[in-house]
């Protein structure tokens, strides 16, 4: 390879941890990150151990190890990490510095603490004793050597470096060589596997069916999910089933929802799956409720019952679904199950609706909640995509429930290869595990911040469809705005955690350390599109989030994404919000939340919807309403939205006529003057929640924001057209 062509090559950097030794006995893990002096790392990929499928990401977290002897060496299960560096990432220029940062963290009940770090030069290695040999055959090592990396930390008071430990490692650097594709004259693929004993599908060529993305209404009440009755309770009459054979071992037999059965040892690998929740024709997406339909339920509980756990799943969509047993695109639905590791006959499950039309790229946007009684360390979560025509499993994903950190909202892209789809079937879902009590950080007077998003306060004249809302707490809104909201398309979005099956590594479920983007939480789409209503709550309780609250720049950021831009036949991707709102969470609002008047919650009216051309019928900027509350106990109850007047408004705390909503301003003395790219966002202007006399359009009433299912009521004199609502 010529040295002048290094920037035209995709390269691999492989780092192997042979052993590690720390200077103190404790529990540790490592975070390995690729860093570049100039080029962004958003196109870097990685693979763990001997994995061949690279995932997008420039940072990898190892598993945890516990050192109990200062004289012993320790090893990680995640001991080989290979980074794939794109073309142009490495250049034969000293200004293009590429290196790997190795950070060591000590884990304890109080949290995690950084103990030390080290760096390894990847390219160029101008001052390194082992130089890069560029004149090698593609695929051969440009360098390959072993060494010891010290982990150093600097004392806070004196610039003295102290050793925290050392790593014995091996690294190699080479050009990435793509595997040759199978020649076109190879034998044709095998037929789709047989799923039922009665019929064998003929080989078919799967052509993805276009999805009709016109949304339809969904009843958002979660499907009841309880443990399957044990033999000590009244057991329903089992549905007759054929004797399991090799052809039926992967089949799921149909069971009526009102007659669940326990899995018996004689049934072997065959397990039972309930039918999709009726009506199957109403789950493709979201649209305005029709006359007589009901608004979805109000805010949910934040904790589970004592002695139980809950798993809440938002099924978003999937891609590359294999053919159904009939040989064509299936009408698929989802099932989430939790199998008791100690007693496999105890199964909790929840079921979604089925798509109204056959498709290889289904789309649900539906929430399902299950309750797990007396959870154990061996409990397994099982996600299934099934064909509604015969309740046959198309693909399944399994991992231990213990992998999930309680109360964290995981946004997962689960990838499972199948016989028909070698590249993997992608299932997109948001998963939350809830336990019976919140964890309170000792120095704080509260356990969490609760934010309830009500809805848009006035009808929109130019709606852009049902809106998904994303909420996050950012430590510095000015920095977040400059990096994520000040250019089009906006880089802001929801990052997905890609999990490869069938054997996902527990490190993939680790919560990444804090950054300027916070930890986003997502809602179901708000409807109707003329005036989106959510009535959903967010819980910010992780130590990384509450530690940054109530500072001079800490802010609640709400982002709004049209549902039409989120799901496609390629993937589910929440990216580039159409609009956003910001509420400054400073020390002043903290004291109001702790006051006797505000401890039940404070209603924030007139929070501006910024960054878009959306308008109300009066030509004004749209606003949303939210309720914020500090949770000071470990077992909180959700707020009651039947009567919003019980919550004092933020304006009521003002003794002088100041704006009721405090939002960040770029006029802060600690900030530089706004640049030209900031000009698209004028300084925040206070918008009062009072209704002008000339405005004939009524703001959102408390009846619409009720936590109880209510009919959608027209607020006269809105212009109502035939067929609306």
C-alpha positions as CSV (number, residue, x, y, z in Angstrom):
1,X,0.0,0.0,0.0
2,X,1.4,3.4,-0.9
3,X,1.6,5.9,2.0
4,X,-0.2,8.4,-0.2
5,X,-3.3,6.2,-0.3
6,X,-3.9,5.7,3.4
7,X,-6.7,8.3,3.5
8,X,-8.5,6.3,0.7
9,X,-8.6,3.1,2.8
10,X,-10.9,1.8,5.4
11,X,-8.8,0.6,8.3
12,X,-9.1,-1.6,11.4
13,X,-7.7,-1.0,14.8
14,X,-7.8,-4.1,17.1
15,X,-7.1,-3.7,20.8
16,X,-6.8,-6.9,22.9
17,X,-6.7,-6.7,26.7
18,X,-4.4,-9.5,27.9
19,X,-4.7,-8.7,31.6
20,X,-5.1,-5.7,33.9
21,X,-4.0,-4.9,37.5
22,X,-5.2,-2.1,39.7
23,X,-3.6,-0.4,42.6
24,X,-6.6,-0.8,44.9
25,X,-9.2,-3.6,45.3
26,X,-12.6,-2.6,44.0
27,X,-15.0,-3.2,41.1
28,X,-13.9,-1.6,37.8
29,X,-14.7,-1.2,34.1
30,X,-13.1,0.4,31.2
31,X,-14.4,2.7,28.5
32,X,-12.5,2.7,25.2
33,X,-13.1,5.7,22.9
34,X,-11.7,6.6,19.4
35,X,-10.8,10.3,19.3
36,X,-9.7,12.5,16.3
37,X,-8.2,15.9,16.4
38,X,-10.3,17.2,13.5
39,X,-12.7,14.7,12.0
40,X,-16.0,13.7,13.8
41,X,-16.2,10.1,14.9
42,X,-19.9,9.6,14.0
43,X,-19.0,7.1,11.2
44,X,-16.7,4.9,13.3
45,X,-17.9,1.4,13.9
46,X,-16.9,-1.4,16.4
47,X,-17.1,-5.1,17.0
48,X,-16.6,-6.9,20.3
49,X,-14.5,-10.1,20.8
50,X,-14.7,-12.2,17.7
51,X,-17.9,-10.5,16.3
52,X,-17.8,-9.9,12.6
53,X,-20.9,-7.5,12.5
54,X,-19.7,-4.0,13.1
55,X,-22.0,-1.6,14.9
56,X,-22.0,2.2,14.7
57,X,-20.2,3.8,17.6
58,X,-16.8,5.2,18.6
59,X,-17.0,4.2,22.3
60,X,-17.2,0.7,24.0
61,X,-17.8,-0.1,27.6
62,X,-16.3,-3.4,29.0
63,X,-18.0,-5.7,31.5
64,X,-17.3,-5.2,35.2
65,X,-14.5,-7.0,37.1
66,X,-13.8,-7.1,40.8
67,X,-10.2,-7.2,42.1
68,X,-9.8,-8.8,45.5
69,X,-6.0,-9.3,45.5
70,X,-3.5,-6.6,44.8
71,X,-1.0,-9.2,43.5
72,X,-3.4,-10.9,41.0
73,X,-4.1,-10.1,37.4
74,X,-7.7,-9.7,36.1
75,X,-9.2,-10.3,32.7
76,X,-12.4,-9.0,31.0
77,X,-14.9,-11.0,29.1
78,X,-15.0,-8.1,26.7
79,X,-11.3,-8.3,26.0
80,X,-11.1,-7.7,22.2
81,X,-12.4,-4.5,20.6
82,X,-12.0,-3.8,16.9
83,X,-12.7,-0.4,15.6
84,X,-13.5,0.2,11.9
85,X,-12.2,3.6,10.8
86,X,-13.8,5.0,7.6
87,X,-12.0,6.3,4.6
88,X,-10.4,9.7,5.1
89,X,-10.3,9.2,8.9
90,X,-6.5,8.4,8.9
91,X,-4.2,10.7,6.9
92,X,-0.5,10.9,6.6
93,X,-0.5,14.2,8.3
94,X,0.6,15.0,11.8
95,X,-2.4,17.4,12.2
96,X,-4.7,14.4,11.8
97,X,-4.1,12.8,15.1
98,X,-6.1,9.5,15.7
99,X,-5.8,7.9,19.1
100,X,-7.7,5.7,21.5
101,X,-8.6,7.0,25.0
102,X,-8.8,4.3,27.7
103,X,-10.7,5.4,30.9
104,X,-10.9,3.4,34.1
105,X,-13.9,3.8,36.4
106,X,-14.4,2.5,39.9
107,X,-18.0,1.3,40.7
108,X,-19.6,1.5,44.1
109,X,-23.0,2.0,45.7
110,X,-22.4,5.7,45.6
111,X,-22.0,5.6,41.8
112,X,-18.9,5.6,39.6
113,X,-15.7,7.5,39.9
114,X,-13.0,8.0,37.2
115,X,-9.7,6.6,38.5
116,X,-7.3,7.1,35.6
117,X,-6.8,7.1,31.9
118,X,-4.3,6.3,29.2
119,X,-3.9,7.0,25.5
120,X,-2.7,4.9,22.6
121,X,-1.6,6.5,19.3
122,X,-3.3,4.9,16.3
123,X,-2.2,7.0,13.4
124,X,0.2,8.6,12.7
125,X,2.8,7.2,15.1
126,X,5.5,9.8,14.5
127,X,7.1,9.7,18.0
128,X,6.2,6.1,18.8
129,X,9.0,3.4,18.9
130,X,7.0,1.2,16.6
131,X,6.3,2.9,13.3
132,X,3.6,2.1,10.8
133,X,4.6,0.0,7.8
134,X,2.5,1.3,5.0
135,X,4.2,-0.8,2.3
136,X,2.3,-4.0,3.0
137,X,-0.2,-6.1,1.1
138,X,-3.9,-5.1,1.8
139,X,-5.1,-7.1,4.8
140,X,-1.6,-7.5,6.3
141,X,-0.7,-5.8,9.6
142,X,0.8,-2.3,9.3
143,X,1.8,-2.8,12.9
144,X,1.2,-5.5,15.5
145,X,2.8,-5.4,18.9
146,X,2.3,-5.9,22.7
147,X,3.0,-3.4,25.4
148,X,1.9,-2.1,28.8
149,X,-0.4,1.0,29.2
150,X,-0.3,2.8,32.6
151,X,-3.5,4.3,33.8
152,X,-2.8,7.7,35.3
153,X,-4.8,10.2,37.3
154,X,-3.9,13.8,38.2
155,X,-4.4,15.0,41.7
156,X,-7.0,17.8,42.0
157,X,-4.7,20.1,44.0
158,X,-1.3,19.4,42.6
159,X,-0.4,18.6,39.0
160,X,1.0,15.2,40.1
161,X,0.2,12.1,38.1
162,X,-0.6,9.0,40.2
163,X,-0.8,5.4,38.9
164,X,-4.2,3.8,39.1
165,X,-3.3,0.6,37.4
166,X,-1.8,-0.9,34.2
167,X,-3.0,-2.9,31.2
168,X,-1.0,-5.4,29.3
169,X,-2.3,-5.3,25.7
170,X,-1.8,-6.2,22.1
171,X,-2.7,-3.9,19.2
172,X,-2.7,-4.3,15.4
173,X,-3.6,-1.9,12.6
174,X,-4.4,-3.0,9.1
175,X,-6.5,-2.2,6.0
176,X,-10.0,-3.6,6.2
177,X,-10.7,-6.0,3.4
178,X,-14.3,-6.7,2.5
179,X,-15.2,-10.3,2.0
180,X,-16.0,-11.3,-1.6
181,X,-19.6,-11.5,-2.4
182,X,-21.1,-14.8,-3.4
183,X,-21.0,-15.2,-7.3
184,X,-24.4,-14.8,-9.0
185,X,-24.2,-18.4,-10.4
186,X,-24.4,-19.9,-6.9
187,X,-27.4,-22.2,-6.1
188,X,-30.6,-20.6,-5.3
189,X,-31.5,-19.9,-1.6
190,X,-33.2,-22.6,0.4
191,X,-37.0,-22.5,0.7
192,X,-38.5,-20.7,3.7
193,X,-38.5,-23.1,6.7
194,X,-41.6,-25.2,7.4
195,X,-43.6,-23.8,10.3
196,X,-46.6,-26.0,10.4
197,X,-47.1,-29.8,9.8
198,X,-50.1,-29.3,7.5
199,X,-48.4,-27.4,4.7
200,X,-44.9,-26.6,3.4
201,X,-44.5,-23.3,1.7
202,X,-42.9,-23.2,-1.7
203,X,-39.8,-21.2,-2.3
204,X,-40.7,-17.6,-3.0
205,X,-38.9,-14.4,-3.6
206,X,-39.7,-11.9,-1.0
207,X,-40.5,-8.4,-2.3
208,X,-41.1,-5.8,0.4
209,X,-44.6,-4.6,0.3
210,X,-45.0,-0.8,0.5
211,X,-46.5,0.3,3.8
212,X,-49.5,2.5,3.9
213,X,-48.4,5.0,6.4
214,X,-51.8,6.7,6.8
215,X,-52.2,6.5,10.6
216,X,-55.2,5.0,12.2
217,X,-56.4,5.5,15.8
218,X,-55.1,3.3,18.6
219,X,-56.5,2.6,22.0
220,X,-53.5,3.3,24.2
221,X,-54.7,1.3,27.2
222,X,-52.0,-1.3,27.9
223,X,-53.0,-4.9,27.3
224,X,-53.5,-6.6,30.7
225,X,-50.6,-8.9,31.4
226,X,-50.5,-11.3,34.3
227,X,-48.8,-14.5,35.2
228,X,-50.2,-17.6,33.7
229,X,-52.3,-19.4,36.4
230,X,-50.4,-22.1,38.3
231,X,-51.7,-25.6,38.9
232,X,-53.1,-24.4,42.3
233,X,-55.6,-22.1,40.6
234,X,-58.4,-22.9,38.3
235,X,-56.8,-24.1,35.1
236,X,-58.8,-23.5,31.9
237,X,-59.4,-26.4,29.6
238,X,-56.3,-26.7,27.3
239,X,-56.7,-26.2,23.6
240,X,-56.1,-29.5,21.7
241,X,-52.7,-29.5,20.0
242,X,-50.8,-31.9,17.7
243,X,-47.9,-33.9,19.0
244,X,-44.7,-31.9,18.6
245,X,-42.5,-33.0,15.7
246,X,-39.4,-31.6,14.1
247,X,-41.6,-29.5,11.8
248,X,-43.7,-28.1,14.6
249,X,-41.0,-27.4,17.3
250,X,-40.7,-23.8,16.2
251,X,-44.4,-23.2,15.8
252,X,-46.6,-21.3,18.2
253,X,-50.1,-22.7,18.6
254,X,-53.0,-20.4,18.8
255,X,-54.6,-19.8,22.2
256,X,-57.7,-17.7,23.0
257,X,-57.0,-14.7,25.2
258,X,-59.6,-15.8,27.7
259,X,-58.1,-19.3,28.0
260,X,-54.3,-19.0,28.7
261,X,-52.4,-22.1,29.4
262,X,-49.2,-23.1,31.2
263,X,-46.3,-24.6,29.3
264,X,-45.8,-28.2,30.3
265,X,-42.5,-30.1,30.2
266,X,-44.0,-32.5,27.7
267,X,-44.4,-29.7,25.2
268,X,-40.7,-29.4,24.8
269,X,-39.5,-26.3,22.9
270,X,-43.1,-25.5,21.8
271,X,-44.6,-22.6,23.6
272,X,-47.9,-20.7,23.5
273,X,-48.7,-17.3,22.1
274,X,-51.9,-15.4,22.5
275,X,-53.7,-14.0,19.5
276,X,-53.2,-10.3,18.7
277,X,-55.3,-7.8,20.5
278,X,-58.5,-7.0,18.6
279,X,-59.4,-5.1,16.5
280,X,-56.6,-5.9,14.2
281,X,-57.5,-3.3,11.7
282,X,-56.7,-0.3,13.9
283,X,-53.0,-0.3,14.7
284,X,-51.0,0.7,11.7
285,X,-50.3,4.2,13.0
286,X,-51.9,7.2,14.6
287,X,-54.6,9.6,13.4
288,X,-57.2,11.9,14.9
289,X,-59.8,10.2,17.0
290,X,-63.2,9.8,15.5
291,X,-66.4,11.0,17.2
292,X,-66.9,8.8,20.2
293,X,-63.4,7.6,20.4
294,X,-61.4,8.1,23.6
295,X,-58.2,9.9,24.5
296,X,-55.5,7.6,25.7
297,X,-54.9,7.2,29.4
298,X,-53.2,9.7,31.6
299,X,-49.9,9.7,33.3
300,X,-48.7,6.2,34.4
301,X,-47.2,5.0,37.6
302,X,-43.5,5.5,38.1
303,X,-43.0,2.5,40.4
304,X,-44.4,-1.0,40.5
305,X,-46.4,-2.7,43.3
306,X,-44.4,-3.9,46.3
307,X,-42.8,-7.3,45.6
308,X,-43.3,-6.9,41.8
309,X,-41.7,-5.3,38.8
310,X,-43.1,-3.9,35.6
311,X,-41.7,-3.8,32.1
312,X,-43.2,-1.2,29.8
313,X,-42.5,-1.5,26.1
314,X,-43.3,0.9,23.3
315,X,-43.2,-1.2,20.1
316,X,-42.3,1.2,17.3
317,X,-41.7,-0.9,14.2
318,X,-39.5,-3.5,12.4
319,X,-37.8,-4.0,9.1
320,X,-36.9,-7.0,7.0
321,X,-39.6,-9.3,8.5
322,X,-39.5,-12.7,6.8
323,X,-42.3,-14.2,4.9
324,X,-45.2,-15.7,6.8
325,X,-46.2,-19.4,6.7
326,X,-48.3,-18.7,3.6
327,X,-45.3,-17.6,1.6
328,X,-46.0,-13.8,1.5
329,X,-45.7,-10.7,3.6
330,X,-47.3,-11.3,7.0
331,X,-49.7,-9.2,9.1
332,X,-47.5,-9.2,12.1
333,X,-47.9,-8.3,15.8
334,X,-45.6,-8.2,18.8
335,X,-45.5,-10.1,22.1
336,X,-43.4,-9.3,25.1
337,X,-43.0,-12.1,27.7
338,X,-41.1,-12.5,30.9
339,X,-40.3,-16.1,31.7
340,X,-39.6,-17.0,35.4
341,X,-36.1,-18.4,35.5
342,X,-37.0,-20.6,38.5
343,X,-40.3,-21.8,37.2
344,X,-40.7,-21.7,33.4
345,X,-44.4,-22.4,33.8
346,X,-44.9,-18.8,35.1
347,X,-45.1,-16.5,32.2
348,X,-46.3,-12.8,32.1
349,X,-47.1,-11.6,28.6
350,X,-48.5,-8.6,26.8
351,X,-49.7,-8.4,23.1
352,X,-49.9,-5.6,20.6
353,X,-52.3,-5.3,17.7
354,X,-51.6,-6.7,14.2
355,X,-50.9,-4.6,11.2
356,X,-54.0,-4.0,9.0
357,X,-52.2,-5.0,5.8
358,X,-49.4,-7.5,5.1
359,X,-46.0,-5.9,5.1
360,X,-42.3,-6.7,5.6
361,X,-41.8,-3.3,7.5
362,X,-44.6,-3.2,10.1
363,X,-45.2,-0.1,12.2
364,X,-47.1,-0.2,15.5
365,X,-46.3,2.8,17.9
366,X,-48.1,1.0,20.7
367,X,-47.4,0.6,24.4
368,X,-47.7,-2.7,26.2
369,X,-47.0,-3.2,30.0
370,X,-46.5,-6.5,31.9
371,X,-46.1,-7.1,35.6
372,X,-43.6,-9.6,36.9
373,X,-44.2,-11.1,40.4
374,X,-41.2,-11.7,42.6
375,X,-38.6,-11.3,39.9
376,X,-35.4,-13.4,40.0
377,X,-32.0,-13.0,38.6
378,X,-32.7,-15.6,35.9
379,X,-35.9,-14.1,34.6
380,X,-35.7,-13.8,30.8
381,X,-37.4,-11.1,28.6
382,X,-38.7,-12.5,25.3
383,X,-39.8,-10.3,22.4
384,X,-41.6,-12.1,19.6
385,X,-42.8,-10.9,16.2
386,X,-45.6,-13.2,15.0
387,X,-47.8,-13.8,12.0
388,X,-51.4,-13.1,12.9
389,X,-52.8,-15.5,10.3
390,X,-51.7,-18.6,12.3
391,X,-49.9,-17.1,15.4
392,X,-46.6,-18.5,14.1
393,X,-43.4,-17.0,15.5
394,X,-41.4,-15.2,12.8
395,X,-38.4,-14.0,15.0
396,X,-37.6,-13.9,18.7
397,X,-35.3,-11.9,20.9
398,X,-34.2,-13.0,24.4
399,X,-32.1,-11.4,27.1
400,X,-32.1,-11.5,31.0
401,X,-34.3,-8.9,32.7
402,X,-31.5,-8.1,35.0
403,X,-29.6,-6.5,32.1
404,X,-31.9,-3.5,32.3
405,X,-31.1,-0.7,34.7
406,X,-34.4,0.3,36.5
407,X,-36.2,3.4,35.4
408,X,-33.9,4.1,32.4
409,X,-35.6,4.4,29.1
410,X,-33.8,2.2,26.6
411,X,-34.2,2.9,22.9
412,X,-33.2,-0.5,21.3
413,X,-32.6,-1.7,17.8
414,X,-32.6,-5.5,18.3
415,X,-31.0,-7.4,15.4
416,X,-31.7,-11.1,15.1
417,X,-30.4,-13.1,12.0
418,X,-32.8,-15.8,10.7
419,X,-32.6,-18.5,8.1
420,X,-34.4,-16.3,5.6
421,X,-32.8,-13.0,6.6
422,X,-29.1,-13.5,7.2
423,X,-28.5,-9.8,7.7
424,X,-31.0,-9.8,10.6
425,X,-34.5,-8.7,11.4
426,X,-34.5,-5.3,13.1
427,X,-37.1,-4.7,15.9
428,X,-37.3,-1.1,17.2
429,X,-38.6,-0.7,20.8
430,X,-38.4,1.5,23.8
431,X,-38.1,-0.5,27.0
432,X,-38.4,0.6,30.7
433,X,-38.0,-1.6,33.8
434,X,-39.8,-0.3,36.9
435,X,-39.2,-1.5,40.4
436,X,-41.2,-0.7,43.6
437,X,-39.1,2.2,44.9
438,X,-37.0,5.1,43.6
439,X,-33.4,5.5,44.7
440,X,-32.7,8.8,46.4
441,X,-29.2,10.3,46.3
442,X,-28.1,11.0,49.8
443,X,-27.1,14.7,49.4
444,X,-30.4,15.6,47.7
445,X,-33.7,16.6,49.2
446,X,-35.6,14.9,46.4
447,X,-35.6,11.6,44.5
448,X,-36.7,12.7,41.0
449,X,-38.1,15.4,38.8
450,X,-41.5,14.6,37.2
451,X,-42.5,16.4,34.0
452,X,-46.0,15.9,32.6
453,X,-46.5,17.1,29.0
454,X,-50.2,18.0,28.5
455,X,-50.5,19.3,24.9
456,X,-50.6,22.2,22.5
457,X,-52.7,25.0,24.0
458,X,-54.3,26.3,20.8
459,X,-55.3,24.8,17.6
460,X,-52.7,24.9,14.7
461,X,-53.6,26.4,11.4
462,X,-50.8,24.5,9.6
463,X,-50.4,21.1,11.3
464,X,-47.6,18.7,10.2
465,X,-49.1,15.5,11.5
466,X,-49.1,13.7,14.8
467,X,-46.1,14.6,16.8
468,X,-43.7,12.4,18.9
469,X,-42.3,14.4,21.8
470,X,-38.8,13.8,23.2
471,X,-37.9,15.3,26.6
472,X,-34.4,15.6,28.0
473,X,-32.6,17.5,30.8
474,X,-29.4,19.2,29.5
475,X,-26.8,20.6,31.8
476,X,-26.0,23.6,29.4
477,X,-28.7,24.6,27.0
478,X,-26.5,27.2,25.3
479,X,-24.0,24.5,24.3
480,X,-26.7,22.0,23.4
481,X,-28.4,24.6,21.2
482,X,-25.2,25.5,19.4
483,X,-24.3,21.9,18.8
484,X,-27.8,20.3,18.2
485,X,-30.4,23.0,17.3
486,X,-28.7,25.8,15.4
487,X,-28.5,24.3,11.9
488,X,-30.7,22.5,9.5
489,X,-31.0,19.5,9.6
490,X,-30.7,19.6,13.3
491,X,-28.4,16.9,14.7
492,X,-30.7,16.4,17.7
493,X,-32.5,13.1,18.0
494,X,-32.7,9.8,19.9
495,X,-29.7,7.6,19.7
496,X,-30.5,3.9,19.3
497,X,-28.6,1.1,21.1
498,X,-28.0,-1.6,18.6
499,X,-28.1,-5.1,20.2
500,X,-26.9,-8.1,18.2
501,X,-28.6,-11.5,19.0
502,X,-28.8,-14.4,19.8
503,X,-26.1,-13.7,22.4
504,X,-26.2,-10.0,23.5
505,X,-23.4,-9.0,25.8
506,X,-24.5,-7.3,29.1
507,X,-22.1,-4.4,28.4
508,X,-24.5,-3.3,25.6
509,X,-27.1,-2.4,28.2
510,X,-24.8,-0.1,30.2
511,X,-26.0,3.4,30.4
512,X,-23.5,5.8,28.7
513,X,-22.0,8.5,30.7
514,X,-23.4,12.0,30.7
515,X,-23.0,14.3,27.7
516,X,-24.5,17.5,26.5
517,X,-27.5,15.6,25.0
518,X,-28.8,14.2,28.3
519,X,-30.8,11.0,28.3
520,X,-33.8,11.4,26.0
521,X,-37.3,10.0,26.9
522,X,-39.9,9.5,24.2
523,X,-43.7,9.6,24.0
524,X,-46.3,8.1,21.8
525,X,-47.5,10.4,19.0
526,X,-49.8,13.2,20.2
527,X,-53.2,13.5,18.5
528,X,-55.2,15.1,16.9
529,X,-52.7,16.7,14.6
530,X,-54.5,20.1,14.8
531,X,-53.9,20.2,18.5
532,X,-51.6,17.4,19.7
533,X,-52.4,16.1,23.2
534,X,-50.0,13.8,25.0
535,X,-50.9,13.6,28.8
536,X,-47.7,11.6,29.3
537,X,-45.1,12.0,32.1
538,X,-41.4,11.8,32.2
539,X,-39.2,10.8,35.2
540,X,-35.7,12.2,35.6
541,X,-34.1,10.4,38.5
542,X,-30.7,9.1,37.5
543,X,-27.8,10.5,39.4
544,X,-26.4,11.9,36.2
545,X,-29.5,13.9,35.5
546,X,-30.5,15.2,39.0
547,X,-26.9,16.2,39.6
548,X,-27.1,18.8,36.8
549,X,-30.5,20.2,37.7
550,X,-31.2,23.7,39.0
551,X,-28.0,25.3,37.8
552,X,-27.8,28.6,35.9
553,X,-27.9,26.8,32.5
554,X,-29.7,23.6,33.2
555,X,-32.9,23.3,31.1
556,X,-35.7,21.0,30.2
557,X,-35.8,20.6,26.4
558,X,-38.9,19.3,24.6
559,X,-38.5,18.3,21.0
560,X,-41.2,17.6,18.5
561,X,-40.9,15.1,15.6
562,X,-43.6,14.5,12.9
563,X,-44.5,10.8,12.9
564,X,-44.2,10.7,9.1
565,X,-40.4,11.4,9.3
566,X,-39.7,8.7,11.9
567,X,-40.5,5.3,10.4
568,X,-39.6,4.1,6.9
569,X,-39.1,0.7,5.3
570,X,-35.4,1.1,6.1
571,X,-35.4,2.0,9.8
572,X,-37.0,3.8,12.7
573,X,-35.1,7.0,13.2
574,X,-36.0,10.0,15.5
575,X,-33.8,12.7,14.0
576,X,-33.9,16.5,13.3
577,X,-36.9,17.9,15.3
578,X,-39.4,20.1,13.5
579,X,-39.7,22.4,16.6
580,X,-38.7,22.5,20.3
581,X,-39.5,24.2,23.6
582,X,-37.1,25.0,26.5
583,X,-37.8,25.7,30.2
584,X,-34.9,27.0,32.3
585,X,-34.5,24.8,35.5
586,X,-32.6,27.2,37.7
587,X,-32.3,27.6,41.5
588,X,-35.3,29.9,41.6
589,X,-37.7,27.3,40.2
590,X,-36.2,24.7,42.6
591,X,-37.3,26.7,45.6
592,X,-40.8,27.2,44.2
593,X,-41.1,23.4,43.7
594,X,-40.2,22.9,47.4
595,X,-42.6,25.5,48.7
596,X,-45.8,24.6,50.4
597,X,-47.7,25.9,47.4
598,X,-45.7,24.2,44.7
599,X,-44.9,20.8,46.3
600,X,-48.0,19.2,44.6
601,X,-46.8,20.4,41.2
602,X,-46.6,23.7,39.3
603,X,-48.4,24.2,36.0
604,X,-46.4,26.0,33.3
605,X,-48.6,27.6,30.7
606,X,-47.5,29.3,27.5
607,X,-44.2,27.5,27.0
608,X,-43.2,28.6,23.4
609,X,-42.8,26.1,20.6
610,X,-39.7,27.4,18.8
611,X,-37.8,26.8,15.6
612,X,-40.7,26.2,13.2
613,X,-43.3,28.1,11.1
614,X,-46.2,26.6,13.0
615,X,-48.9,29.1,13.8
616,X,-52.3,29.2,15.6
617,X,-55.4,30.6,14.0
618,X,-54.6,34.0,15.4
619,X,-51.2,34.0,13.8
620,X,-49.4,33.6,17.1
621,X,-46.6,31.2,18.0
622,X,-47.9,27.9,19.4
623,X,-47.4,27.1,23.1
624,X,-47.6,23.9,25.2
625,X,-48.6,23.3,28.7
626,X,-46.6,21.2,31.2
627,X,-46.7,20.3,34.9
628,X,-43.4,19.9,36.8
629,X,-43.1,18.3,40.3
630,X,-40.3,17.4,42.6
631,X,-40.8,13.9,43.9
632,X,-39.5,13.6,47.5
633,X,-40.6,10.1,48.4
634,X,-39.5,6.7,47.1
635,X,-43.1,5.5,46.2
636,X,-44.8,8.4,44.4
637,X,-48.3,8.3,42.9
638,X,-49.0,9.8,39.5
639,X,-50.6,13.3,39.5
640,X,-54.3,13.6,38.9
641,X,-55.2,15.6,35.8
642,X,-59.0,15.7,36.4
643,X,-58.7,19.3,37.6
644,X,-55.8,21.3,36.4
645,X,-56.8,24.3,38.6
646,X,-55.4,22.6,41.7
647,X,-51.9,23.2,40.4
648,X,-50.6,26.7,40.8
649,X,-49.3,28.4,37.7
650,X,-45.7,29.6,37.5
651,X,-47.1,33.1,37.0
652,X,-48.8,33.0,40.4
653,X,-45.4,33.0,42.2
654,X,-44.5,36.3,40.7
655,X,-44.9,39.4,42.9
656,X,-44.1,41.7,40.0
657,X,-45.3,41.6,36.4
658,X,-42.4,39.5,35.1
659,X,-42.7,36.8,32.4
660,X,-44.3,33.6,33.8
661,X,-42.0,31.3,31.8
662,X,-38.3,31.6,32.2
663,X,-36.4,30.4,29.2
664,X,-32.7,30.7,28.4
665,X,-31.5,33.9,26.7
666,X,-28.4,34.3,24.6
667,X,-27.9,37.7,26.1
668,X,-26.2,36.2,29.1
669,X,-23.1,38.1,30.0
670,X,-21.1,34.9,30.2
671,X,-21.8,34.2,26.6
672,X,-20.4,35.7,23.4
673,X,-22.6,37.7,21.1
674,X,-24.9,35.6,18.9
675,X,-23.3,34.4,15.7
676,X,-24.9,34.6,12.3
677,X,-26.1,31.0,12.5
678,X,-27.9,32.0,15.8
679,X,-30.0,34.6,14.0
680,X,-32.6,32.0,13.0
681,X,-33.6,31.8,16.7
682,X,-34.5,35.2,18.0
683,X,-34.2,35.8,21.8
684,X,-36.9,34.1,23.8
685,X,-40.0,36.2,24.2
686,X,-42.4,35.7,27.1
687,X,-45.8,34.5,26.0
688,X,-48.5,34.9,28.6
689,X,-51.2,32.3,29.0
690,X,-54.1,34.7,29.1
691,X,-56.5,34.6,26.1
692,X,-56.8,37.8,24.1
693,X,-60.4,39.1,23.9
694,X,-60.2,39.0,20.1
695,X,-59.2,35.3,20.1
696,X,-62.3,33.2,19.5
697,X,-60.4,29.9,20.0
698,X,-60.5,28.4,23.4
699,X,-57.2,27.0,24.9
700,X,-57.0,23.3,25.8
701,X,-59.5,22.6,28.5
702,X,-58.9,20.5,31.6
703,X,-61.3,17.9,30.4
704,X,-59.1,17.0,27.4
705,X,-56.1,16.7,29.7
706,X,-57.9,14.4,32.1
707,X,-56.2,11.2,33.2
708,X,-59.5,9.3,32.7
709,X,-60.6,8.3,29.2
710,X,-62.9,11.0,27.9
711,X,-64.4,11.8,24.6
712,X,-62.7,14.3,22.4
713,X,-64.8,17.5,22.7
714,X,-64.8,20.2,20.2
715,X,-64.1,23.6,21.6
716,X,-66.5,25.9,19.7
717,X,-66.3,27.8,17.5
718,X,-63.5,25.8,15.9
719,X,-64.1,25.4,12.1
720,X,-65.2,21.7,12.0
721,X,-65.3,20.0,8.7
722,X,-67.2,16.9,7.7
723,X,-65.3,13.8,8.7
724,X,-63.1,15.5,11.3
725,X,-62.5,13.8,14.6
